[in-house]
Amino acid sequence: MMKNFSSSPLHSNSQTPNHIRERNNRKYSLLSTIPLRFSLRGYGFCMATLFLFCFGSLFYQLNGGPPKILLDIRQYLGESTYLDDHGPPAPRVLPFPSQVVYNRVGKCGSRTVVILLRLLAEKHQFNLVSSDIHNKTRLTKHEQEVLTYIFLCLCLRFRIEQPVYINIIRDPINRFLSNYFFRRFGDWRGEQNHLIRTPGMKDDERYLDINVCILENYPECSNPRVFYIIPYFCGQHPQCREPGVWALERAKQNVLENYLLVGILEELEDVLLLLERLLPHYFTGVLNIYKSPDYRKMGNMTGTVRKHTPTLEALQVLYHRMRYEYEFYNFIRDQFHLTKKKIGLKSVSQPPAYSPAFLRELALRTPEPLDEDEDWNGNDIHK
């Protein structure tokens, strides 16, 4: 018997409790519906729930460990999936999470995945809750408190369990180039879309040569603007926006503790196969949809136009600025390949023409690491 499908997350108890939530960064999509004024009684309840949340967080930290559903799935793969290549035999039954959160990173195939999720939601009758907030990646302290209140209310009302996170990242320079040209010229869906997206951009900025932007240290092409992927995994701490070891290690820790899978766009078909294997209730048949002619017709419209490769000199400078991003990318790639090996997946993805291996070669020709007299863009701080 087919279950009723609803686009709203607040459906009746007779409907399916399964959700996939696609958000730009963590749980921010709820902000569009958060009431910012409370009665005295509501304020008291908010404070009480915040106290319970803090107490629960302390209890969680004292006891340690990721969400139970994530532990169960890792048990399925072998307890050492994220540590080494040896583990106990996998159980026969794959655990089923009732909520999956996709906190998409910009220009890392997110529109492709969202289109697939919409088709899968209709096919498998689960609720897809999409965010209307695409560019907000920071929350104020008040917004975090309100979000906590809303989340706890939902947990108490609907007994929502802690979600499992998934994500996809991309070679950092390729992501940067895609974003640079997309902001200026859009994609194949329409030549005028970029004018609607960036109406205040003047022609001298829109047609700025990317080599000039990089080599002359324009803000858009230097830190902290090019430090983009790590903050999505690091969190809301102010230090997460500062390129450095602290943010890098915090992001790695969050991936290990909270994410079921972080794939790489360069091996998207393998990512889809793993999602189908690990989350069959949501992703069964996703690769067939991705390869179908109807999807290809839609997917081909999302490619960025007028994109081209900078000079070797500019790539060297950019690689040097993004070295923490590349360290994180290499960490994710290694974890992803280990998971594929654990699950016994033979790769079906085709290597891209402009591959990360080429960029790693450039690292051998980049300048030495910064000394104490240089900032993150390589400039002398004493000038």
GIRA-V344359 format. One record per pair of residues at least 12 apart in sequence whose C-alpha atoms are under 6 Angstrom apart, sorted by the first residue. I is the first residue (numbers start at 1). J is the second residue. If there is no record, write none. Layout:
i:I j:J
i:I j:J
This chain:
i:5 j:125
i:7 j:127
i:18 j:98
i:18 j:126
i:19 j:99
i:19 j:126
i:19 j:127
i:20 j:99
i:20 j:100
i:20 j:101
i:20 j:128
i:21 j:101
i:21 j:128
i:21 j:129
i:22 j:101
i:22 j:102
i:22 j:103
i:22 j:130
i:23 j:102
i:23 j:103
i:23 j:131
i:24 j:103
i:24 j:104
i:24 j:134
i:25 j:103
i:25 j:137
i:26 j:103
i:29 j:131
i:46 j:149
i:66 j:257
i:66 j:258
i:73 j:95
i:76 j:90
i:76 j:91
i:77 j:90
i:78 j:90
i:99 j:163
i:100 j:163
i:100 j:164
i:100 j:165
i:101 j:165
i:102 j:165
i:102 j:166
i:102 j:167
i:107 j:175
i:108 j:169
i:108 j:170
i:165 j:259
i:165 j:260
i:166 j:259
i:166 j:260
i:166 j:261
i:166 j:262
i:167 j:262
i:168 j:262
i:168 j:263
i:168 j:264
i:169 j:264
i:170 j:264
i:170 j:265
i:181 j:307
i:182 j:304
i:184 j:206
i:186 j:304
i:187 j:302
i:187 j:303
i:187 j:304
i:187 j:305
i:188 j:301
i:189 j:301
i:211 j:310
i:211 j:314
i:233 j:251
i:234 j:247
i:234 j:250
i:234 j:251
i:263 j:336
i:267 j:349
i:269 j:349
i:270 j:349
i:316 j:366
